Amino acid sequence: MNMIKKIKRRSLLVNFSKGAMGAFALGSTSVIATSCNKAETQSEVSSPKPKKPVLMKVGCQHGGTGKENLEFLARHGVFNIDGGSPKFIEGVGWDLEDSLAKKEACEKYGISLDAYHLPLSSAGIDKVDTPNIMLGKSPERDREIEMIQQMITVAAKTDVKILMYNTIIHEILRTGQTLDPKRGNALYSTWNYEEALKRNEPKTIAGDVSIDEMYERITYLLDRILPVAEEYNIKLANHIADPPTPVGYRGITRWNSPDVFEGIKRFAQLYDSPSHGFNLCLGTTAEGLKDPRTEILPIIKWVGERKQIFNIHMRNIKGGWNNFMEVYPDNGDMNFVEVIRALRDVEYDGMVMPDHTPSHEDPASYLQGHAFSFGYNIALIQAVANEV
């Protein structure tokens, strides 16, 4: 599919008048004050301050579009989802008939199929269907990009408006789990950079890749798929590389490292396009911060005001740069009431979804973690929606 085109880049204080002061001198103070107070009171009653609209909704990216999962979501008040991916046809892309079947299955439960995941996942370079894109190998990557272009058209024909993707070489990096006896022996997925260095793990098949090489591969991809996304009114939502790491860790410098906010800015400003933005994972972003509670809010504001937040992963952590664990949404370092307010203030209208919920020994821990997070997120949105 030859749809390449050039994309534009780019970098109440009240002052009394002398007349009022004269009235004060003539003993008219009480009359003036009473009149002003009545006027203010009447104004407040007749013109209450309007509430800021809350446009976001709770979503989910796990479980697929089977009957069991769709009923689970509907029972828990979740009516917007990322449906995963349609069937993959080798050398072609996605199966349109399967995509349409997924949409029909969702509609039976009043659920909106809002997003899919492209085969550029967080599983690592050796576990995806399109590895050559981030390996930078031509002409292999050109054939893979053609499949991505086809997938965009399938999404459009199914009325799916958001496509999630990752631009990474390393998979998600973790060093173990942390037990929390105070939360029923919950297990928190943990990353400690010093511990990771002790393991002396080898480089990937990609070898050494600098930050500039990472961006060359990213722009090579986006130069070719953004025009297609724009044509079909599809938003491409890039996930933050998880976690941000120091320069050159196991040969790779991730596109958002070592300063996660600067990385976000650099990626955001690659293109001036309504199709170019983020699957803004709050947990992953916080992993690159020293004080997640305060530092996450300016990031939401900056990206949100540019209208480049296409999806939100509502994941909380304890810790930050080089040392953190993923916890429940209510017991992490970020205050999610403040986060929802920040999203409201930038008029974010997409999904807010659980991500990486803690596990435990109960076989139903996955469902329990998501059910807790669904209820928590719904209550947060309703509470903030009722604030003046």
Rosetta blueprint (number, residue, H / E / L):
1 M L
2 N L
3 M L
4 I L
5 K L
6 K L
7 I L
8 K L
9 R L
10 R L
11 S L
12 L L
13 L L
14 V L
15 N L
16 F L
17 S L
18 K H
19 G H
20 A H
21 M H
22 G H
23 A H
24 F H
25 A H
26 L L
27 G L
28 S L
29 T H
30 S H
31 V H
32 I H
33 A H
34 T H
35 S H
36 C H
37 N H
38 K H
39 A H
40 E H
41 T H
42 Q H
43 S H
44 E H
45 V H
46 S H
47 S L
48 P L
49 K L
50 P L
51 K L
52 K L
53 P L
54 V L
55 L L
56 M L
57 K E
58 V E
59 G L
60 C E
61 Q L
62 H L
63 G L
64 G L
65 T L
66 G L
67 K H
68 E H
69 N H
70 L H
71 E H
72 F H
73 L H
74 A H
75 R H
76 H L
77 G L
78 V L
79 F L
80 N E
81 I E
82 D E
83 G L
84 G L
85 S L
86 P L
87 K L
88 F E
89 I E
90 E L
91 G L
92 V L
93 G E
94 W E
95 D L
96 L H
97 E H
98 D H
99 S H
100 L H
101 A H
102 K H
103 K H
104 E H
105 A H
106 C H
107 E H
108 K L
109 Y L
110 G L
111 I L
112 S E
113 L E
114 D E
115 A E
116 Y E
117 H E
118 L L
119 P L
120 L L
121 S L
122 S L
123 A L
124 G L
125 I H
126 D H
127 K H
128 V L
129 D L
130 T L
131 P L
132 N H
133 I H
134 M H
135 L H
136 G L
137 K L
138 S L
139 P L
140 E H
141 R H
142 D H
143 R H
144 E H
145 I H
146 E H
147 M H
148 I H
149 Q H
150 Q H
151 M H
152 I H
153 T H
154 V H
155 A H
156 A H
157 K H
158 T L
159 D L
160 V L
161 K L
162 I E
163 L E
164 M E
165 Y E
166 N L
167 T L
168 I L
169 I L
170 H L
171 E L
172 I L
173 L L
174 R L
175 T L
176 G E
177 Q E
178 T E
179 L E
180 D E
181 P H
182 K H
183 R H
184 G L
185 N L
186 A E
187 L E
188 Y E
189 S E
190 T E
191 W E
192 N E
193 Y H
194 E H
195 E H
196 A H
197 L H
198 K H
199 R H
200 N L
201 E L
202 P L
203 K L
204 T L
205 I L
206 A L
207 G L
208 D L
209 V E
210 S L
211 I H
212 D H
213 E H
214 M H
215 Y H
216 E H
217 R H
218 I H
219 T H
220 Y H
221 L H
222 L H
223 D H
224 R H
225 I H
226 L H
227 P H
228 V H
229 A H
230 E H
231 E H
232 Y L
233 N L
234 I L
235 K E
236 L E
237 A E
238 N E
239 H E
240 I L
241 A L
242 D L
243 P L
244 P L
245 T L
246 P L
247 V L
248 G L
249 Y E
250 R L
251 G L
252 I E
253 T L
254 R L
255 W L
256 N L
257 S L
258 P L
259 D L
260 V H
261 F H
262 E H
263 G H
264 I H
265 K H
266 R H
267 F H
268 A H
269 Q L
270 L L
271 Y L
272 D L
273 S L
274 P L
275 S L
276 H E
277 G E
278 F E
279 N E
280 L E
281 C E
282 L H
283 G H
284 T H
285 T H
286 A H
287 E L
288 G L
289 L L
290 K L
291 D L
292 P H
293 R H
294 T H
295 E H
296 I H
297 L H
298 P H
299 I H
300 I H
301 K H
302 W H
303 V H
304 G H
305 E H
306 R L
307 K L
308 Q L
309 I E
310 F E
311 N E
312 I E
313 H E
314 M L
315 R L
316 N E
317 I E
318 K E
319 G E
320 G E
321 W L
322 N L
323 N E
324 F E
325 M E
326 E E
327 V E
328 Y L
329 P L
330 D L
331 N L
332 G L
333 D L
334 M L
335 N L
336 F H
337 V H
338 E H
339 V H
340 I H
341 R H
342 A H
343 L H
344 R H
345 D H
346 V L
347 E L
348 Y L
349 D L
350 G L
351 M E
352 V E
353 M E
354 P L
355 D L
356 H L
357 T L
358 P L
359 S E
360 H L
361 E L
362 D L
363 P L
364 A L
365 S H
366 Y H
367 L H
368 Q H
369 G H
370 H H
371 A H
372 F H
373 S H
374 F H
375 G H
376 Y H
377 N H
378 I H
379 A H
380 L H
381 I H
382 Q H
383 A H
384 V H
385 A H
386 N L
387 E L
388 V L
